[in-house]
Amino acid sequence: MNDSVLALLAFTPLLLAGVLLIGFRMAAKVAMPIVFVVSALIALVAWDMTFTRVVASSLQGLILTVSILWIIFGAILLLNAMKYSGGIAAIRNGFSGISPDRRVQAIIVAWLFGCFIEGASGFGTPAAVAAPLMVALGFPALAAVVVGMMIQSTPVSFGAVGTPIVVGVTGGVNRSAITERLEADGATWLEYFRLIAAEVAIVHGIVGVLMPLIMVVIMVRFFGANRSWKEGLSIAPFAIFAGVAFVVPYMLAGVLLGPEFPSMIGAMVGLAIVVPAARRGFLMPKDTWDFPPREQWLDEWIGKLEIKMDDIAGKQPLSTFMGWVPYVLLAVLLVISRTVDPVREALNSVVISWNNILGEAGVSGAIAPLYLPGGILVFVVLLTALIHRMKFTDLQKAFGESTKTIIGAGFVLIFTIPMVRILINSGVNGSDLVSMPVAMAQFVANSVGDIYPLFAPAVGGLGAFIAGSNTAANLMLAEFQFNVAEQLGVSTAMMVALQAVGAAAGNMIAIHNVVAASATVGLLGREGTTIRKTILPTIYYLTFTGIIALIAFYVIGVTDPLMGN
């Protein structure tokens, strides 16, 4: 079987998912079981994977599914607890003091607050937290998910305290061989690694500065009464200002401090600058934009999550500060859990793991329920119950509603994530073939030659679309990107950086991220509708990153310590 046929077969699960979800508008709960079966058959027949390895990969996927459902459950539980405590009403009222303009609210809640949560936690948590919060503020559920998914771009490479770079890049390349070559030339791995992190930050900063504007324009175009691009563009000065307020400290942190804190520092500085500016009307448009009246909303906009004012009738109103306290606690605890070693070690001491599942080497899974954002979220819910003096019966109601919400998401994800793990683990097979994701990437590289840098970010995006994770995409494809750079005689550090940037952008259309975000607002079944909208900013991100790559390699001539060695 030639390479082209193998590449086509490797692409088949993704193409099928796209056709069913986007083309036929099929619900993910129907489409993904079909895609899973097709993926398993291709793995067994074309890749000659053993039946045991396919089953082991599926079980590994189920373990990861439990982890994701735990995060979703925690996010929904916090939202529902806030609904019954009066916290959501307090937050909603507080926004009238900043701006009633939904565009401004999206920039502050989704972009800046969401970027902070991404930097602290990663792994899809920002959309899971921001989407239901936006619904509570009066956004249509579909708009909240679409906007929430666009958070999954610029901050993602440095999400979870830099995990996609620290773990994904370090584990994705042959570090020992690279270190040996660097030391022979008087350089070190740390210098090379910091160069990659700096280049990731710079490229993201250049492309990401327009993301708040793109986020708002798409929201206004698809969810406004007039379906107007112009109404979105009218906030361009403020949106670009918010973008600059985030990306400047973000880039400086990436270049000067390394990969752990750019997203958090960018978001904190951005919030400190943008919120006071918004209160003073700085660069704000003359018009105030809102969604059409609720009775005019399309059915597909509305999810099953509703925040009704009568849920808190008769309760003592909370101040805006008290309303925000649980989310501030969440941010603080996420940072502490990821940066304070004794705390991190204690939380990671409780682990349920299965190594070498069914005897398959390298196929392992683990759940750390206290360390995962779900554990932090549930702890914050308990603190919220005390701080907001909730009744036990209200906490029970919140728990019951949250449990019902995740059942639908669980059904979809038990097919989606096992499918992903089959593709990733297909590199161990009876035919000595590379894994399916690498086969796809090799086909792209062999087809385009010297202009491959234009497509390098898209290869990273493809990896994230498959895996739903920047970290996993880097682990899969960083070594491949490194090898292509050597073949082309260009900077390997820059090419690996392009992989990380592209993989971050790919999260905006990753199926199981969309499913997870949709589940938090009761919008399961409309994943294709979301992807049709988030694919626009994804194309922007990958295209402009590719153009930057061509300029960097063939105009500026960026180098690294390995070139010529």
Secondary structure by P-SEA (a helix, b strand, c coil): ccaaaaaaaaaaaaaaaaaaaccccccccccaaaaaaaaaaaaaccccccaaaaaaaaaaaaaaaaaaaaaaaaaaaaaaaaaaaaaaaaaaaaaaaccccaaaaaaaaccaaaaaaaaacccaaaaaaaaaaaaaacccaaaaaaaaaaaccccccccccccccccaaaaacaaaaaaaaaaaacccaaaaaaaaaaaaaaaaaaaacaaaaaaaaaaaacccccccccccccaaaaaaaaaaacaaaaaaaaaccccccaaaaaaaaaaaccaaaaaaccccccbbbbcccccccccccccccccccccccccccccccccaaaaaaaaaaaaaaaccaaaaaaaaccccccccccccccccccccccccaaaaaaaaaaaaaaaacccaaaaaaaaaaaaaaaaaaaaaaaaaaaaaaaaaaccccccccccaaaaaaaaaaaacccccccaaaaaaaaaaaacccaaaaaaccaaaaaaaaaaacccaaaaaaaaaaaaaaaccccaaaaaaaaaaaccccaaaaaaaaaaaaaaaaaaaaaaaaaaaccccccccccccc
